[in-house]
Amino acid sequence: MEDQPKRATKLAIRASLDGITDILGKNGAKIIFRSAGLLDVFENPPEYSWDPSITIPEQA
């Protein structure tokens, strides 16, 4: 189980995007996602599904 990459579902990414946008507005959300290196996710939000979306790398 430890050898498998960690993944985030499309639903989790979309819920995070929607929540951050509701709280901070569109410009604030764009800044957050750009700082996290996920500007592509902000510009092309995933649909609402349980399918895996992105692989989360281990943090050093």
C-alpha positions in Angstrom: 0.0 0.0 0.0 2.9 2.4 0.7 4.3 1.9 -2.9 1.1 3.2 -4.5 1.0 6.9 -5.3 -1.4 9.1 -3.3 -4.3 10.4 -5.5 -6.9 13.1 -5.1 -10.3 12.5 -6.7 -11.8 15.0 -9.2 -14.6 15.6 -6.7 -12.1 16.6 -3.9 -10.3 18.9 -6.2 -13.5 20.5 -7.5 -14.9 20.9 -4.0 -11.7 22.6 -2.9 -11.7 24.9 -5.9 -15.4 25.8 -5.3 -14.9 26.4 -1.6 -11.8 28.6 -2.0 -13.5 30.6 -4.8 -16.6 31.1 -2.6 -14.5 32.4 0.3 -11.7 34.4 -1.5 -13.3 35.2 -4.9 -12.0 34.3 -8.3 -8.8 36.3 -8.0 -7.9 35.0 -4.6 -8.5 31.4 -5.7 -6.3 32.0 -8.8 -3.5 33.2 -6.5 -3.8 30.2 -4.2 -3.8 27.7 -7.0 -1.0 29.4 -8.9 1.1 29.4 -5.7 0.4 25.7 -5.2 1.5 25.0 -8.8 -2.0 24.0 -9.8 -3.0 26.9 -12.1 -4.1 24.4 -14.8 -6.6 22.9 -12.4 -8.0 26.4 -11.7 -8.3 27.2 -15.4 -9.7 23.8 -16.4 -11.7 22.6 -13.3 -12.5 18.8 -13.3 -16.1 17.5 -13.4 -17.8 16.3 -10.3 -16.8 12.6 -10.2 -15.0 10.1 -8.0 -12.4 9.3 -10.7 -8.7 10.0 -9.7 -7.6 13.4 -10.8 -4.0 14.2 -9.8 -1.2 12.3 -8.1 0.0 14.0 -4.9 3.8 13.8 -4.6 5.4 13.1 -1.3 6.6 16.2 0.5 10.2 16.4 1.6 
